[in-house]
């Protein structure tokens, strides 16, 4: 910067000197002297001009980089916001679809259904019980079937005025009379508690040893026992096995019991 100022000062002085000489005389020899002097200082003037242009260009370049950095940060922030909004919209769309499916199921169901939402879930009994926001004030009583549009969830047990505990079909204490679609096989579905944290196994017991049930065969409630109406989907056969006296089959539940949010309570077998 200092050298630049020196060059500018020299140029200014030279120009002032030339102007003074022009003002003082117009003779040819003086003009030749002026031209010669201008030729001498011309490289310095060019050098100063080049330095000035380079400094100006550098500053403009730095400004452009700063602007680009700001624009990149702004675009990244906008992109993150849009991704978050898109994720939220996807969640709302999925929830709306779920509610539409539930509403359609309720309209075509053969039962009188009371919608309910899960409001509590104990970590120690995650796969065994849930608490819903309906109770005796909403005509809920113990031993009422609980289901979704996909299939059977469990049954009510403890009922208060505005809340009820539901024991899930994955619990060993929830036993369901069932039959296998397309066959004459019948048995009892219940869960087996492996440990406090492990996902229980759902199995259909007391089958004949000759059942030889194929994977993906549907298992339905039979209606025996009076608690669960017939024809509700429980799940699909995963594997058939034989024991010494009978056969049994492991089942994949029709309802994902780990992600339950909304359910229906069957308050009457007919509408």
C-alpha positions as CSV (number, residue, x, y, z in Angstrom):
1,X,0.0,0.0,0.0
2,X,2.9,2.3,0.9
3,X,4.6,1.8,-2.6
4,X,1.2,2.5,-4.2
5,X,1.0,5.9,-2.5
6,X,4.5,6.7,-3.5
7,X,3.8,6.0,-7.1
8,X,0.7,8.1,-7.0
9,X,2.6,10.9,-5.4
10,X,5.3,10.8,-8.1
11,X,2.6,10.8,-10.8
12,X,0.8,13.8,-9.3
13,X,4.1,15.7,-9.0
14,X,5.0,14.9,-12.6
15,X,1.7,16.0,-13.9
16,X,1.8,19.2,-11.9
17,X,5.3,19.9,-13.2
18,X,4.2,19.3,-16.8
19,X,1.3,21.7,-16.3
20,X,3.6,24.3,-14.9
21,X,5.9,24.0,-17.9
22,X,3.0,24.3,-20.3
23,X,1.7,27.3,-18.5
24,X,5.2,29.0,-18.5
25,X,6.1,28.5,-22.2
26,X,4.9,27.1,-25.5
27,X,8.3,26.8,-27.3
28,X,9.1,23.6,-29.2
29,X,12.1,22.7,-27.2
30,X,10.0,23.0,-24.0
31,X,7.4,20.6,-25.5
32,X,10.2,18.2,-26.4
33,X,11.4,18.4,-22.9
34,X,7.9,17.7,-21.6
35,X,7.4,14.8,-23.9
36,X,10.8,13.3,-22.8
37,X,9.9,13.7,-19.2
38,X,6.5,12.2,-19.8
39,X,8.2,9.2,-21.4
40,X,10.4,8.8,-18.4
41,X,7.5,8.7,-15.9
42,X,5.2,6.7,-18.1
43,X,6.3,3.3,-16.7
44,X,5.7,4.5,-13.2
45,X,2.2,5.7,-14.1
46,X,1.4,2.4,-15.7
47,X,2.7,0.5,-12.8
48,X,0.6,2.5,-10.3
49,X,-2.5,2.0,-12.5
50,X,-1.9,-1.7,-12.7
51,X,-1.5,-2.0,-8.9
52,X,-4.6,0.0,-8.3
53,X,-6.6,-2.3,-10.7
54,X,-5.2,-5.4,-9.1
55,X,-6.1,-4.2,-5.6
56,X,-9.6,-3.2,-6.7
57,X,-10.1,-6.6,-8.4
58,X,-8.8,-8.5,-5.3
59,X,-11.2,-6.6,-3.1
60,X,-14.1,-7.3,-5.5
61,X,-13.1,-11.0,-5.5
62,X,-13.0,-11.1,-1.7
63,X,-16.5,-9.5,-1.6
64,X,-17.8,-12.1,-4.1
65,X,-16.4,-15.0,-2.0
66,X,-18.1,-13.6,1.1
67,X,-21.3,-13.2,-0.7
68,X,-21.1,-16.7,-2.0
69,X,-20.4,-18.1,1.5
70,X,-23.5,-16.2,2.8
71,X,-25.6,-17.5,-0.1
72,X,-24.4,-21.1,0.6
73,X,-25.3,-20.8,4.3
74,X,-28.7,-19.4,3.4
75,X,-29.4,-22.2,0.9
76,X,-28.3,-24.8,3.4
77,X,-30.7,-23.4,6.0
78,X,-33.5,-23.2,3.5
79,X,-32.8,-26.8,2.4
80,X,-32.9,-28.1,6.0
81,X,-36.2,-26.3,6.6
82,X,-37.7,-27.7,3.5
83,X,-36.6,-31.2,4.4
84,X,-38.1,-30.8,7.9
85,X,-41.4,-29.5,6.4
86,X,-41.4,-32.4,3.9
87,X,-40.9,-34.9,6.7
88,X,-43.7,-33.3,8.7
89,X,-46.0,-33.4,5.7
90,X,-45.2,-37.1,5.1
91,X,-46.1,-37.8,8.7
92,X,-49.4,-35.9,8.4
93,X,-50.2,-37.7,5.2
94,X,-49.5,-41.1,6.8
95,X,-51.7,-40.2,9.8
96,X,-54.5,-39.0,7.5
97,X,-54.3,-42.3,5.5
98,X,-54.4,-44.3,8.7
99,X,-57.4,-42.4,10.0
100,X,-59.2,-42.8,6.7
101,X,-58.6,-46.6,6.7
102,X,-59.8,-46.8,10.3
103,X,-63.0,-44.8,9.5
104,X,-63.7,-47.0,6.5
105,X,-63.2,-50.1,8.7
106,X,-65.5,-48.8,11.3
107,X,-68.2,-48.1,8.8
108,X,-68.2,-51.6,7.3
109,X,-67.5,-53.5,10.5
110,X,-70.1,-55.9,11.7
111,X,-69.6,-54.7,15.3
112,X,-70.4,-51.6,17.3
113,X,-67.0,-50.0,17.7
114,X,-65.8,-47.4,20.2
115,X,-62.7,-45.6,18.9
116,X,-59.9,-45.1,21.5
117,X,-56.4,-43.8,21.7
118,X,-53.5,-45.3,23.6
119,X,-52.4,-42.9,26.3
120,X,-49.9,-44.9,28.3
121,X,-47.4,-47.7,27.9
122,X,-45.2,-49.2,30.5
123,X,-41.7,-50.0,29.3
124,X,-41.6,-53.1,31.5
125,X,-44.9,-54.4,29.9
126,X,-44.4,-52.9,26.5
127,X,-45.5,-56.1,24.6
128,X,-48.2,-57.1,27.2
129,X,-50.5,-54.2,28.1
130,X,-51.5,-50.7,27.1
131,X,-53.8,-48.1,28.5
132,X,-56.6,-46.4,26.4
133,X,-58.6,-43.2,26.9
134,X,-62.0,-44.9,27.2
135,X,-63.6,-46.3,30.4
136,X,-66.9,-47.1,32.0
137,X,-68.2,-43.6,31.2
138,X,-67.9,-44.6,27.5
139,X,-69.7,-48.0,28.2
140,X,-66.4,-49.9,28.3
141,X,-66.4,-53.0,30.5
142,X,-63.8,-55.8,31.2
143,X,-63.3,-58.5,28.6
144,X,-64.3,-56.5,25.6
145,X,-62.3,-57.2,22.4
146,X,-59.9,-54.6,21.1
147,X,-58.8,-54.4,17.5
148,X,-57.7,-52.3,14.6
149,X,-58.6,-52.4,10.9
150,X,-55.7,-54.9,10.5
151,X,-56.8,-57.4,13.1
152,X,-57.0,-58.4,16.8
153,X,-55.1,-56.4,19.5
154,X,-56.3,-57.9,22.8
155,X,-59.1,-57.3,25.3
156,X,-59.9,-54.9,28.1
157,X,-59.1,-55.9,31.7
158,X,-59.0,-53.1,34.4
159,X,-61.6,-50.4,33.6
160,X,-61.9,-47.0,35.3
161,X,-64.3,-44.2,34.5
162,X,-62.3,-42.7,31.6
163,X,-59.4,-45.2,31.1
164,X,-58.9,-48.9,30.6
165,X,-56.0,-51.3,30.6
166,X,-55.8,-53.6,27.5
167,X,-54.0,-56.9,27.7
168,X,-52.4,-57.7,24.3
169,X,-52.6,-61.0,22.4
170,X,-48.8,-61.2,22.9
171,X,-49.3,-61.6,26.6
172,X,-49.5,-65.1,28.0
173,X,-52.6,-64.3,29.9
174,X,-54.6,-63.4,26.8
175,X,-55.9,-66.7,25.3
176,X,-57.9,-66.6,22.1
177,X,-59.9,-69.5,20.6
178,X,-58.9,-69.6,16.9
179,X,-59.2,-71.6,13.7
180,X,-57.1,-71.8,10.6
181,X,-58.6,-70.4,7.4
182,X,-59.3,-73.1,4.8
183,X,-58.9,-76.0,7.2
184,X,-60.7,-77.6,10.1
185,X,-57.9,-77.0,12.5
186,X,-58.7,-75.2,15.7
187,X,-56.7,-74.3,18.8
188,X,-55.8,-71.6,21.3
189,X,-53.6,-68.6,20.5
190,X,-51.4,-67.2,23.3
191,X,-48.2,-65.4,23.8
192,X,-45.1,-66.7,25.6
193,X,-43.1,-64.4,27.8
194,X,-39.4,-65.0,27.0
195,X,-38.0,-62.2,29.1
196,X,-39.0,-58.8,30.4
197,X,-37.6,-57.0,27.3
198,X,-37.8,-59.6,24.5
199,X,-40.7,-59.6,22.0
200,X,-43.0,-62.5,23.0
201,X,-43.7,-65.3,20.6
202,X,-47.4,-65.8,19.5
203,X,-48.3,-69.4,18.9
204,X,-51.4,-71.5,18.1
205,X,-51.5,-74.6,20.2
206,X,-53.5,-77.9,20.3
207,X,-53.4,-78.6,16.6
208,X,-53.4,-82.0,15.1
209,X,-50.0,-83.5,14.3
210,X,-51.2,-84.0,10.7
211,X,-52.1,-80.3,10.3
212,X,-49.0,-79.5,8.3
213,X,-50.0,-75.8,8.0
214,X,-48.3,-73.8,5.3
215,X,-46.7,-70.4,5.9
216,X,-48.9,-67.3,5.4
217,X,-52.1,-69.2,6.1
218,X,-54.5,-66.9,7.9
219,X,-55.5,-67.5,11.6
220,X,-58.9,-66.1,12.7
221,X,-60.9,-65.9,15.9
222,X,-63.4,-68.8,16.1
223,X,-65.9,-67.2,18.5
224,X,-65.6,-70.1,21.0
225,X,-65.7,-68.8,24.6
226,X,-67.8,-65.8,23.9
227,X,-65.2,-63.1,24.4
228,X,-64.0,-62.6,20.9
229,X,-66.4,-62.5,18.0
230,X,-65.6,-65.0,15.1
231,X,-63.8,-63.9,12.0
232,X,-61.3,-61.4,13.4
233,X,-57.8,-61.8,11.9
234,X,-55.2,-62.7,14.4
235,X,-52.2,-63.2,12.1
236,X,-50.5,-65.5,9.6
237,X,-48.8,-68.9,10.1
238,X,-45.1,-68.5,10.3
239,X,-44.0,-72.1,11.0
240,X,-45.7,-75.4,11.9
241,X,-44.1,-77.8,14.4
242,X,-45.0,-81.1,15.9
243,X,-44.8,-82.1,19.6
244,X,-45.1,-85.5,21.1
245,X,-48.9,-85.4,21.3
246,X,-50.0,-82.6,19.1
247,X,-48.9,-79.8,16.7
248,X,-48.5,-76.1,17.1
249,X,-47.6,-73.1,14.9
250,X,-45.9,-69.8,15.5
251,X,-47.8,-66.8,14.2
252,X,-46.9,-63.4,12.9
253,X,-49.5,-61.0,14.4
254,X,-51.7,-59.1,11.9
255,X,-51.2,-55.9,14.0
256,X,-47.8,-54.4,14.7
257,X,-48.2,-54.3,18.5
258,X,-45.1,-52.1,18.9
259,X,-46.5,-49.1,17.1
260,X,-50.1,-49.0,18.2
261,X,-51.7,-45.5,18.5
262,X,-55.4,-45.9,17.8
263,X,-57.7,-48.9,18.4
264,X,-61.4,-49.8,18.5
265,X,-63.2,-51.5,21.4
266,X,-66.0,-53.9,20.4
267,X,-68.9,-52.8,22.6
268,X,-71.5,-54.8,20.7
269,X,-71.5,-57.7,18.3
270,X,-74.1,-56.1,16.1
271,X,-74.7,-52.5,14.9
